[in-house]
Amino acid sequence: MKSKQIERGAVRKFIEQNSWLTVPQIAEGIGCKQATVREYLRNAVREGRAVRVSSPNGNTYAASGNEGMPFGCANPLIMMFNSALKQVAESNKNVCNMQ
């Protein structure tokens, strides 16, 4: 039982630091079973501790602030857009450094 609590804590911390990931990505990132991640996220979304957004690649998740939205954001689509924009900017930075 204690091991499952540790895994749930790891899921919470991981989605706070890495927003808009799918269940397989989260499970791989923390090294636990997808079923554990799904169980935590299902409860977290229901209780307002996480936000779920449907996307073509599957549902993605982010931790919620006090108002039920990701920290510093009032709209899940804006948060997802900003996250994607950040990834593109970082990948472009890496390409520029290679040249």
QUILINFEN-V707807 format. One line per field, one symbol per residue. phi: phi as a letter, one per 40 degrees, with the letter a starting at -180 (. if undefined). psi: psi as a letter, one per 30 degrees, with the letter a starting at -180 (. if undefined). A space follows every 10 residues. Layout:
phi = ???
psi = ???
//
This chain:
phi = .ccccccccc cdcccccbcg bcdcccdccb gbcccccdcc cdcccccgca bbbcadchcb bacbcccgbd dgbbaccccc cccccccccc ccccccccc
psi = eeeeeeeeee eeeefefjlh lleeeeeeef hlkeeeeeee eeeeeefgfl kkkklfglkl llllafggll kgkfkeeeee eeeeeeeeee eeeeeeff.
//
